[in-house]
Amino acid sequence: MSHLPFHPTGPATGTCAGELLRRLRRQAGLSQMQLALLAGVSQRHLSCVETARAKASPSTLHALLSALDVPLEHCNEIFLAAGFAPRYVASGVNAPTLKMVSDAVEHILQANNPAPAIVIDSHWNVTAANASTGLLLAMVGIDANGLSGLNLLDTLLRPGGLGDHLVNADEIRAIAWQRAAREALSNPELARRLRDMPGSPPVALNTGPTPVVLTRVCSSYGELNFLSTFTTFGMPLDITVESLRIEHLIPADGETWQVMNMAFREWQASA
């Protein structure tokens, strides 16, 4: 698949790059002095850029946006508002330039067996998963053949999905909602998905102090407990690469390891 160039929706009419930068700086809770120090520019110049008394160069814009950790797609909008061409593309997942990324993802997924691991994009769509993910879903009665079209947020929050098989569903749903709500601030499609969710936003129960939150799955083998960790690509220069993240469900106790190991060995024997 060939490269798919960034297709801008464009910033709001009449909104200059300086005003967009100021909003992002305030959202980050930074003063002009703090951002100027992080980006290596003078506070006076930053003030002039924010008030449209000066035009930032592409290198200055890049420094400011990097300091603010702005998603690449949003960076393109600000470059456009400043009168510059977009700097970043969104390559197709099968583009030749992304082969090294695809190979790395496949290696991570396979290495994670017998623990489940899935790849999701910025909209929480599942784009890939390892065999152990399908095995876990089968243990709770969910058809793993539909993994390619699955949205993780939907299956956690909507009735009939994976969320219905979690012992601590309220807790996990609240965490997922809160994370997605933060990401939706710069992702209109994700914001629409959240608005379309049935019912009210889930509220987490006060479970007391704990080092990590476990994902507790009610399966045909009893309760299975998992730790959740994420892998992302460092220093991405492509919108598609930046959007990908791998969620690892690591068994949190000996019983869960035993069940996943047994299921994976049986799957290997029958494959």
C-alpha positions as protocol buffer text, in pm:
chain_id: "A"
residue {
  index: 1
  type: MET
  ca { x: 0 y: 0 z: 0 }
}
residue {
  index: 2
  type: SER
  ca { x: 136 y: 341 z: -88 }
}
residue {
  index: 3
  type: HIS
  ca { x: 180 y: 634 z: 147 }
}
residue {
  index: 4
  type: LEU
  ca { x: -137 y: 814 z: 247 }
}
residue {
  index: 5
  type: PRO
  ca { x: -52 y: 1181 z: 297 }
}
residue {
  index: 6
  type: PHE
  ca { x: -202 y: 1361 z: 592 }
}
residue {
  index: 7
  type: HIS
  ca { x: -542 y: 1492 z: 492 }
}
residue {
  index: 8
  type: PRO
  ca { x: -601 y: 1801 z: 706 }
}
residue {
  index: 9
  type: THR
  ca { x: -935 y: 1910 z: 832 }
}
residue {
  index: 10
  type: GLY
  ca { x: -766 y: 2243 z: 900 }
}
residue {
  index: 11
  type: PRO
  ca { x: -779 y: 2456 z: 1210 }
}
residue {
  index: 12
  type: ALA
  ca { x: -1083 y: 2660 z: 1295 }
}
residue {
  index: 13
  type: THR
  ca { x: -1131 y: 2954 z: 1059 }
}
residue {
  index: 14
  type: GLY
  ca { x: -942 y: 3259 z: 1177 }
}
residue {
  index: 15
  type: THR
  ca { x: -744 y: 3067 z: 1439 }
}
residue {
  index: 16
  type: CYS
  ca { x: -375 y: 3151 z: 1412 }
}
residue {
  index: 17
  type: ALA
  ca { x: -90 y: 2923 z: 1507 }
}
residue {
  index: 18
  type: GLY
  ca { x: -3 y: 3142 z: 1804 }
}
residue {
  index: 19
  type: GLU
  ca { x: -350 y: 3108 z: 1954 }
}
residue {
  index: 20
  type: LEU
  ca { x: -339 y: 2730 z: 1908 }
}
residue {
  index: 21
  type: LEU
  ca { x: 1 y: 2719 z: 2080 }
}
residue {
  index: 22
  type: ARG
  ca { x: -129 y: 2925 z: 2369 }
}
residue {
  index: 23
  type: ARG
  ca { x: -424 y: 2688 z: 2418 }
}
residue {
  index: 24
  type: LEU
  ca { x: -191 y: 2387 z: 2417 }
}
residue {
  index: 25
  type: ARG
  ca { x: 47 y: 2553 z: 2661 }
}
residue {
  index: 26
  type: ARG
  ca { x: -237 y: 2630 z: 2901 }
}
residue {
  index: 27
  type: GLN
  ca { x: -376 y: 2277 z: 2869 }
}
residue {
  index: 28
  type: ALA
  ca { x: -30 y: 2153 z: 2968 }
}
residue {
  index: 29
  type: GLY
  ca { x: -32 y: 2382 z: 3271 }
}
residue {
  index: 30
  type: LEU
  ca { x: 288 y: 2561 z: 3166 }
}
residue {
  index: 31
  type: SER
  ca { x: 379 y: 2926 z: 3191 }
}
residue {
  index: 32
  type: GLN
  ca { x: 542 y: 3103 z: 2898 }
}
residue {
  index: 33
  type: MET
  ca { x: 872 y: 3095 z: 3085 }
}
residue {
  index: 34
  type: GLN
  ca { x: 847 y: 2721 z: 3151 }
}
residue {
  index: 35
  type: LEU
  ca { x: 766 y: 2639 z: 2788 }
}
residue {
  index: 36
  type: ALA
  ca { x: 1036 y: 2873 z: 2660 }
}
residue {
  index: 37
  type: LEU
  ca { x: 1296 y: 2698 z: 2875 }
}
residue {
  index: 38
  type: LEU
  ca { x: 1179 y: 2352 z: 2762 }
}
residue {
  index: 39
  type: ALA
  ca { x: 1185 y: 2451 z: 2393 }
}
residue {
  index: 40
  type: GLY
  ca { x: 1506 y: 2658 z: 2404 }
}
residue {
  index: 41
  type: VAL
  ca { x: 1350 y: 2984 z: 2287 }
}
residue {
  index: 42
  type: SER
  ca { x: 1318 y: 3320 z: 2457 }
}
residue {
  index: 43
  type: GLN
  ca { x: 1006 y: 3401 z: 2656 }
}
residue {
  index: 44
  type: ARG
  ca { x: 977 y: 3730 z: 2467 }
}
residue {
  index: 45
  type: HIS
  ca { x: 972 y: 3554 z: 2130 }
}
residue {
  index: 46
  type: LEU
  ca { x: 717 y: 3298 z: 2254 }
}
residue {
  index: 47
  type: SER
  ca { x: 495 y: 3582 z: 2376 }
}
residue {
  index: 48
  type: CYS
  ca { x: 517 y: 3750 z: 2036 }
}
residue {
  index: 49
  type: VAL
  ca { x: 434 y: 3425 z: 1859 }
}
residue {
  index: 50
  type: GLU
  ca { x: 129 y: 3361 z: 2077 }
}
residue {
  index: 51
  type: THR
  ca { x: -6 y: 3713 z: 2017 }
}
residue {
  index: 52
  type: ALA
  ca { x: 72 y: 3702 z: 1640 }
}
residue {
  index: 53
  type: ARG
  ca { x: 326 y: 3983 z: 1666 }
}
residue {
  index: 54
  type: ALA
  ca { x: 590 y: 3746 z: 1531 }
}
residue {
  index: 55
  type: LYS
  ca { x: 584 y: 3439 z: 1308 }
}
residue {
  index: 56
  type: ALA
  ca { x: 761 y: 3131 z: 1435 }
}
residue {
  index: 57
  type: SER
  ca { x: 998 y: 2953 z: 1199 }
}
residue {
  index: 58
  type: PRO
  ca { x: 935 y: 2584 z: 1124 }
}
residue {
  index: 59
  type: SER
  ca { x: 1223 y: 2487 z: 1356 }
}
residue {
  index: 60
  type: THR
  ca { x: 1082 y: 2699 z: 1640 }
}
residue {
  index: 61
  type: LEU
  ca { x: 736 y: 2551 z: 1591 }
}
residue {
  index: 62
  type: HIS
  ca { x: 886 y: 2202 z: 1597 }
}
residue {
  index: 63
  type: ALA
  ca { x: 1070 y: 2278 z: 1922 }
}
residue {
  index: 64
  type: LEU
  ca { x: 757 y: 2418 z: 2088 }
}
residue {
  index: 65
  type: LEU
  ca { x: 532 y: 2134 z: 1975 }
}
residue {
  index: 66
  type: SER
  ca { x: 788 y: 1872 z: 2081 }
}
residue {
  index: 67
  type: ALA
  ca { x: 817 y: 2033 z: 2425 }
}
residue {
  index: 68
  type: LEU
  ca { x: 437 y: 2018 z: 2456 }
}
residue {
  index: 69
  type: ASP
  ca { x: 431 y: 1654 z: 2336 }
}
residue {
  index: 70
  type: VAL
  ca { x: 164 y: 1736 z: 2079 }
}
residue {
  index: 71
  type: PRO
  ca { x: 42 y: 1443 z: 1863 }
}
residue {
  index: 72
  type: LEU
  ca { x: 188 y: 1455 z: 1511 }
}
residue {
  index: 73
  type: GLU
  ca { x: -151 y: 1492 z: 1343 }
}
residue {
  index: 74
  type: HIS
  ca { x: -225 y: 1797 z: 1556 }
}
residue {
  index: 75
  type: CYS
  ca { x: 123 y: 1930 z: 1477 }
}
residue {
  index: 76
  type: ASN
  ca { x: 29 y: 1927 z: 1110 }
}
residue {
  index: 77
  type: GLU
  ca { x: -274 y: 2146 z: 1182 }
}
residue {
  index: 78
  type: ILE
  ca { x: -56 y: 2403 z: 1357 }
}
residue {
  index: 79
  type: PHE
  ca { x: 200 y: 2404 z: 1076 }
}
residue {
  index: 80
  type: LEU
  ca { x: -86 y: 2469 z: 833 }
}
residue {
  index: 81
  type: ALA
  ca { x: -221 y: 2751 z: 1051 }
}
residue {
  index: 82
  type: ALA
  ca { x: 127 y: 2905 z: 1048 }
}
residue {
  index: 83
  type: GLY
  ca { x: 137 y: 2893 z: 668 }
}
residue {
  index: 84
  type: PHE
  ca { x: 370 y: 2596 z: 632 }
}
residue {
  index: 85
  type: ALA
  ca { x: 321 y: 2258 z: 467 }
}
residue {
  index: 86
  type: PRO
  ca { x: 237 y: 1961 z: 692 }
}
residue {
  index: 87
  type: ARG
  ca { x: 552 y: 1782 z: 810 }
}
residue {
  index: 88
  type: TYR
  ca { x: 416 y: 1436 z: 889 }
}
residue {
  index: 89
  type: VAL
  ca { x: 240 y: 1167 z: 685 }
}
residue {
  index: 90
  type: ALA
  ca { x: 15 y: 879 z: 785 }
}
residue {
  index: 91
  type: SER
  ca { x: 154 y: 578 z: 601 }
}
residue {
  index: 92
  type: GLY
  ca { x: -56 y: 276 z: 524 }
}
residue {
  index: 93
  type: VAL
  ca { x: 15 y: -11 z: 761 }
}
residue {
  index: 94
  type: ASN
  ca { x: 143 y: -216 z: 466 }
}
residue {
  index: 95
  type: ALA
  ca { x: 364 y: 60 z: 326 }
}
residue {
  index: 96
  type: PRO
  ca { x: 720 y: -61 z: 253 }
}
residue {
  index: 97
  type: THR
  ca { x: 864 y: 207 z: 482 }
}
residue {
  index: 98
  type: LEU
  ca { x: 673 y: 57 z: 775 }
}
residue {
  index: 99
  type: LYS
  ca { x: 799 y: -297 z: 724 }
}
residue {
  index: 100
  type: MET
  ca { x: 1050 y: -264 z: 1007 }
}
residue {
  index: 101
  type: VAL
  ca { x: 767 y: -148 z: 1234 }
}
residue {
  index: 102
  type: SER
  ca { x: 538 y: -433 z: 1128 }
}
residue {
  index: 103
  type: ASP
  ca { x: 818 y: -685 z: 1182 }
}
residue {
  index: 104
  type: ALA
  ca { x: 889 y: -545 z: 1528 }
}
residue {
  index: 105
  type: VAL
  ca { x: 521 y: -560 z: 1624 }
}
residue {
  index: 106
  type: GLU
  ca { x: 492 y: -920 z: 1505 }
}
residue {
  index: 107
  type: HIS
  ca { x: 802 y: -1017 z: 1703 }
}
residue {
  index: 108
  type: ILE
  ca { x: 667 y: -856 z: 2021 }
}
residue {
  index: 109
  type: LEU
  ca { x: 327 y: -1023 z: 1983 }
}
residue {
  index: 110
  type: GLN
  ca { x: 475 y: -1369 z: 1932 }
}
residue {
  index: 111
  type: ALA
  ca { x: 731 y: -1326 z: 2209 }
}
residue {
  index: 112
  type: ASN
  ca { x: 451 y: -1237 z: 2450 }
}
residue {
  index: 113
  type: ASN
  ca { x: 284 y: -1580 z: 2417 }
}
residue {
  index: 114
  type: PRO
  ca { x: 144 y: -1745 z: 2626 }
}
residue {
  index: 115
  type: ALA
  ca { x: 38 y: -1407 z: 2764 }
}
residue {
  index: 116
  type: PRO
  ca { x: -215 y: -1209 z: 2560 }
}
residue {
  index: 117
  type: ALA
  ca { x: -105 y: -900 z: 2367 }
}
residue {
  index: 118
  type: ILE
  ca { x: -299 y: -677 z: 2130 }
}
residue {
  index: 119
  type: VAL
  ca { x: -215 y: -380 z: 1906 }
}
residue {
  index: 120
  type: ILE
  ca { x: -456 y: -88 z: 1906 }
}
residue {
  index: 121
  type: ASP
  ca { x: -452 y: 238 z: 1712 }
}
residue {
  index: 122
  type: SER
  ca { x: -543 y: 589 z: 1826 }
}
residue {
  index: 123
  type: HIS
  ca { x: -916 y: 507 z: 1794 }
}
residue {
  index: 124
  type: TRP
  ca { x: -880 y: 192 z: 2008 }
}
residue {
  index: 125
  type: ASN
  ca { x: -934 y: -35 z: 1706 }
}
residue {
  index: 126
  type: VAL
  ca { x: -760 y: -371 z: 1742 }
}
residue {
  index: 127
  type: THR
  ca { x: -521 y: -402 z: 1445 }
}
residue {
  index: 128
  type: ALA
  ca { x: -336 y: -719 z: 1549 }
}
residue {
  index: 129
  type: ALA
  ca { x: -321 y: -972 z: 1832 }
}
residue {
  index: 130
  type: ASN
  ca { x: -133 y: -1284 z: 1927 }
}
residue {
  index: 131
  type: ALA
  ca { x: -276 y: -1636 z: 1959 }
}
residue {
  index: 132
  type: SER
  ca { x: -307 y: -1610 z: 2337 }
}
residue {
  index: 133
  type: THR
  ca { x: -549 y: -1320 z: 2302 }
}
residue {
  index: 134
  type: GLY
  ca { x: -784 y: -1539 z: 2101 }
}
residue {
  index: 135
  type: LEU
  ca { x: -746 y: -1817 z: 2358 }
}
residue {
  index: 136
  type: LEU
  ca { x: -839 y: -1583 z: 2643 }
}
residue {
  index: 137
  type: LEU
  ca { x: -1143 y: -1454 z: 2455 }
}
residue {
  index: 138
  type: ALA
  ca { x: -1253 y: -1811 z: 2386 }
}
residue {
  index: 139
  type: MET
  ca { x: -1236 y: -1881 z: 2760 }
}
residue {
  index: 140
  type: VAL
  ca { x: -1504 y: -1616 z: 2818 }
}
residue {
  index: 141
  type: GLY
  ca { x: -1718 y: -1715 z: 2521 }
}
residue {
  index: 142
  type: ILE
  ca { x: -1620 y: -1438 z: 2276 }
}
residue {
  index: 143
  type: ASP
  ca { x: -1554 y: -1536 z: 1915 }
}
residue {
  index: 144
  type: ALA
  ca { x: -1187 y: -1461 z: 1845 }
}
residue {
  index: 145
  type: ASN
  ca { x: -1253 y: -1461 z: 1468 }
}
residue {
  index: 146
  type: GLY
  ca { x: -1392 y: -1109 z: 1501 }
}
residue {
  index: 147
  type: LEU
  ca { x: -1070 y: -972 z: 1652 }
}
residue {
  index: 148
  type: SER
  ca { x: -970 y: -785 z: 1336 }
}
residue {
  index: 149
  type: GLY
  ca { x: -1283 y: -571 z: 1350 }
}
residue {
  index: 150
  type: LEU
  ca { x: -1291 y: -531 z: 1727 }
}
residue {
  index: 151
  type: ASN
  ca { x: -1273 y: -197 z: 1905 }
}
residue {
  index: 152
  type: LEU
  ca { x: -1129 y: -235 z: 2254 }
}
residue {
  index: 153
  type: LEU
  ca { x: -1328 y: 55 z: 2395 }
}
residue {
  index: 154
  type: ASP
  ca { x: -1653 y: -88 z: 2258 }
}
residue {
  index: 155
  type: THR
  ca { x: -1595 y: -436 z: 2394 }
}
residue {
  index: 156
  type: LEU
  ca { x: -1507 y: -297 z: 2737 }
}
residue {
  index: 157
  type: LEU
  ca { x: -1789 y: -43 z: 2768 }
}
residue {
  index: 158
  type: ARG
  ca { x: -2081 y: -179 z: 2567 }
}
residue {
  index: 159
  type: PRO
  ca { x: -2309 y: -457 z: 2694 }
}
residue {
  index: 160
  type: GLY
  ca { x: -2227 y: -801 z: 2556 }
}
residue {
  index: 161
  type: GLY
  ca { x: -1853 y: -740 z: 2529 }
}
residue {
  index: 162
  type: LEU
  ca { x: -1545 y: -832 z: 2727 }
}
residue {
  index: 163
  type: GLY
  ca { x: -1641 y: -588 z: 3002 }
}
residue {
  index: 164
  type: ASP
  ca { x: -1929 y: -816 z: 3101 }
}
residue {
  index: 165
  type: HIS
  ca { x: -1675 y: -1088 z: 3188 }
}
residue {
  index: 166
  type: LEU
  ca { x: -1460 y: -878 z: 3421 }
}
residue {
  index: 167
  type: VAL
  ca { x: -1484 y: -928 z: 3795 }
}
residue {
  index: 168
  type: ASN
  ca { x: -1383 y: -563 z: 3848 }
}
residue {
  index: 169
  type: ALA
  ca { x: -1572 y: -430 z: 3547 }
}
residue {
  index: 170
  type: ASP
  ca { x: -1659 y: -93 z: 3705 }
}
residue {
  index: 171
  type: GLU
  ca { x: -1296 y: -24 z: 3784 }
}
residue {
  index: 172
  type: ILE
  ca { x: -1159 y: -121 z: 3441 }
}
residue {
  index: 173
  type: ARG
  ca { x: -1438 y: 57 z: 3255 }
}
residue {
  index: 174
  type: ALA
  ca { x: -1376 y: 379 z: 3450 }
}
residue {
  index: 175
  type: ILE
  ca { x: -1003 y: 365 z: 3379 }
}
residue {
  index: 176
  type: ALA
  ca { x: -1063 y: 300 z: 3008 }
}
residue {
  index: 177
  type: TRP
  ca { x: -1315 y: 583 z: 2987 }
}
residue {
  index: 178
  type: GLN
  ca { x: -1086 y: 830 z: 3161 }
}
residue {
  index: 179
  type: ARG
  ca { x: -790 y: 741 z: 2939 }
}
residue {
  index: 180
  type: ALA
  ca { x: -1001 y: 765 z: 2623 }
}
residue {
  index: 181
  type: ALA
  ca { x: -1153 y: 1096 z: 2736 }
}
residue {
  index: 182
  type: ARG
  ca { x: -804 y: 1248 z: 2771 }
}
residue {
  index: 183
  type: GLU
  ca { x: -705 y: 1121 z: 2427 }
}
residue {
  index: 184
  type: ALA
  ca { x: -1033 y: 1247 z: 2277 }
}
residue {
  index: 185
  type: LEU
  ca { x: -928 y: 1607 z: 2346 }
}
residue {
  index: 186
  type: SER
  ca { x: -718 y: 1585 z: 2028 }
}
residue {
  index: 187
  type: ASN
  ca { x: -908 y: 1305 z: 1852 }
}
residue {
  index: 188
  type: PRO
  ca { x: -1254 y: 1400 z: 1716 }
}
residue {
  index: 189
  type: GLU
  ca { x: -1336 y: 1045 z: 1603 }
}
residue {
  index: 190
  type: LEU
  ca { x: -1265 y: 907 z: 1949 }
}
residue {
  index: 191
  type: ALA
  ca { x: -1470 y: 1188 z: 2103 }
}
residue {
  index: 192
  type: ARG
  ca { x: -1767 y: 1088 z: 1884 }
}
residue {
  index: 193
  type: ARG
  ca { x: -1728 y: 725 z: 1988 }
}
residue {
  index: 194
  type: LEU
  ca { x: -1741 y: 823 z: 2355 }
}
residue {
  index: 195
  type: ARG
  ca { x: -2049 y: 1041 z: 2299 }
}
residue {
  index: 196
  type: ASP
  ca { x: -2224 y: 748 z: 2132 }
}
residue {
  index: 197
  type: MET
  ca { x: -2160 y: 512 z: 2423 }
}
residue {
  index: 198
  type: PRO
  ca { x: -2482 y: 409 z: 2600 }
}
residue {
  index: 199
  type: GLY
  ca { x: -2540 y: 519 z: 2957 }
}
residue {
  index: 200
  type: SER
  ca { x: -2341 y: 749 z: 3179 }
}
residue {
  index: 201
  type: PRO
  ca { x: -1962 y: 754 z: 3210 }
}
residue {
  index: 202
  type: PRO
  ca { x: -1855 y: 476 z: 3448 }
}
residue {
  index: 203
  type: VAL
  ca { x: -1735 y: 577 z: 3794 }
}
residue {
  index: 204
  type: ALA
  ca { x: -1458 y: 378 z: 3961 }
}
residue {
  index: 205
  type: LEU
  ca { x: -1509 y: 236 z: 4308 }
}
residue {
  index: 206
  type: ASN
  ca { x: -1273 y: 336 z: 4586 }
}
residue {
  index: 207
  type: THR
  ca { x: -1070 y: 16 z: 4616 }
}
residue {
  index: 208
  type: GLY
  ca { x: -804 y: 151 z: 4852 }
}
residue {
  index: 209
  type: PRO
  ca { x: -427 y: 169 z: 4802 }
}
residue {
  index: 210
  type: THR
  ca { x: -280 y: -79 z: 4554 }
}
residue {
  index: 211
  type: PRO
  ca { x: 41 y: -68 z: 4347 }
}
residue {
  index: 212
  type: VAL
  ca { x: -135 y: -155 z: 4020 }
}
residue {
  index: 213
  type: VAL
  ca { x: -488 y: -227 z: 3901 }
}
residue {
  index: 214
  type: LEU
  ca { x: -541 y: -587 z: 3794 }
}
residue {
  index: 215
  type: THR
  ca { x: -766 y: -694 z: 3508 }
}
residue {
  index: 216
  type: ARG
  ca { x: -966 y: -975 z: 3669 }
}
residue {
  index: 217
  type: VAL
  ca { x: -1130 y: -1200 z: 3409 }
}
residue {
  index: 218
  type: CYS
  ca { x: -1410 y: -1446 z: 3491 }
}
residue {
  index: 219
  type: SER
  ca { x: -1335 y: -1740 z: 3261 }
}
residue {
  index: 220
  type: SER
  ca { x: -1433 y: -2102 z: 3216 }
}
residue {
  index: 221
  type: TYR
  ca { x: -1120 y: -2184 z: 3421 }
}
residue {
  index: 222
  type: GLY
  ca { x: -1217 y: -1955 z: 3707 }
}
residue {
  index: 223
  type: GLU
  ca { x: -1081 y: -1608 z: 3781 }
}
residue {
  index: 224
  type: LEU
  ca { x: -771 y: -1509 z: 3581 }
}
residue {
  index: 225
  type: ASN
  ca { x: -571 y: -1205 z: 3692 }
}
residue {
  index: 226
  type: PHE
  ca { x: -354 y: -991 z: 3467 }
}
residue {
  index: 227
  type: LEU
  ca { x: -125 y: -690 z: 3494 }
}
residue {
  index: 228
  type: SER
  ca { x: -154 y: -445 z: 3205 }
}
residue {
  index: 229
  type: THR
  ca { x: 143 y: -271 z: 3043 }
}
residue {
  index: 230
  type: PHE
  ca { x: 179 y: -72 z: 2719 }
}
residue {
  index: 231
  type: THR
  ca { x: 454 y: -58 z: 2457 }
}
residue {
  index: 232
  type: THR
  ca { x: 480 y: 239 z: 2219 }
}
residue {
  index: 233
  type: PHE
  ca { x: 738 y: 341 z: 1961 }
}
residue {
  index: 234
  type: GLY
  ca { x: 988 y: 601 z: 2074 }
}
residue {
  index: 235
  type: MET
  ca { x: 1059 y: 907 z: 1857 }
}
residue {
  index: 236
  type: PRO
  ca { x: 797 y: 840 z: 1585 }
}
residue {
  index: 237
  type: LEU
  ca { x: 799 y: 1054 z: 1269 }
}
residue {
  index: 238
  type: ASP
  ca { x: 490 y: 894 z: 1113 }
}
residue {
  index: 239
  type: ILE
  ca { x: 132 y: 947 z: 1233 }
}
residue {
  index: 240
  type: THR
  ca { x: 47 y: 579 z: 1193 }
}
residue {
  index: 241
  type: VAL
  ca { x: 348 y: 466 z: 1395 }
}
residue {
  index: 242
  type: GLU
  ca { x: 274 y: 718 z: 1669 }
}
residue {
  index: 243
  type: SER
  ca { x: -85 y: 593 z: 1697 }
}
residue {
  index: 244
  type: LEU
  ca { x: 9 y: 229 z: 1759 }
}
residue {
  index: 245
  type: ARG
  ca { x: 43 y: 82 z: 2104 }
}
residue {
  index: 246
  type: ILE
  ca { x: 70 y: -273 z: 2225 }
}
residue {
  index: 247
  type: GLU
  ca { x: -116 y: -375 z: 2538 }
}
residue {
  index: 248
  type: HIS
  ca { x: 36 y: -669 z: 2723 }
}
residue {
  index: 249
  type: LEU
  ca { x: -176 y: -867 z: 2968 }
}
residue {
  index: 250
  type: ILE
  ca { x: 79 y: -1031 z: 3196 }
}
residue {
  index: 251
  type: PRO
  ca { x: -50 y: -1310 z: 3425 }
}
residue {
  index: 252
  type: ALA
  ca { x: -37 y: -1182 z: 3781 }
}
residue {
  index: 253
  type: ASP
  ca { x: -29 y: -1515 z: 3965 }
}
residue {
  index: 254
  type: GLY
  ca { x: 78 y: -1876 z: 3925 }
}
residue {
  index: 255
  type: GLU
  ca { x: -272 y: -2007 z: 3851 }
}
residue {
  index: 256
  type: THR
  ca { x: -319 y: -1763 z: 3563 }
}
residue {
  index: 257
  type: TRP
  ca { x: 23 y: -1850 z: 3418 }
}
residue {
  index: 258
  type: GLN
  ca { x: -65 y: -2218 z: 3441 }
}
residue {
  index: 259
  type: VAL
  ca { x: -397 y: -2178 z: 3260 }
}
residue {
  index: 260
  type: MET
  ca { x: -249 y: -1963 z: 2982 }
}
residue {
  index: 261
  type: ASN
  ca { x: 49 y: -2198 z: 2938 }
}
residue {
  index: 262
  type: MET
  ca { x: -179 y: -2500 z: 2915 }
}
residue {
  index: 263
  type: ALA
  ca { x: -412 y: -2333 z: 2664 }
}
residue {
  index: 264
  type: PHE
  ca { x: -122 y: -2216 z: 2449 }
}
residue {
  index: 265
  type: ARG
  ca { x: 46 y: -2559 z: 2445 }
}
residue {
  index: 266
  type: GLU
  ca { x: -282 y: -2723 z: 2344 }
}
residue {
  index: 267
  type: TRP
  ca { x: -326 y: -2466 z: 2068 }
}
residue {
  index: 268
  type: GLN
  ca { x: 28 y: -2529 z: 1941 }
}
residue {
  index: 269
  type: ALA
  ca { x: -31 y: -2904 z: 1938 }
}
residue {
  index: 270
  type: SER
  ca { x: -348 y: -2866 z: 1730 }
}
residue {
  index: 271
  type: ALA
  ca { x: -217 y: -2598 z: 1492 }
}
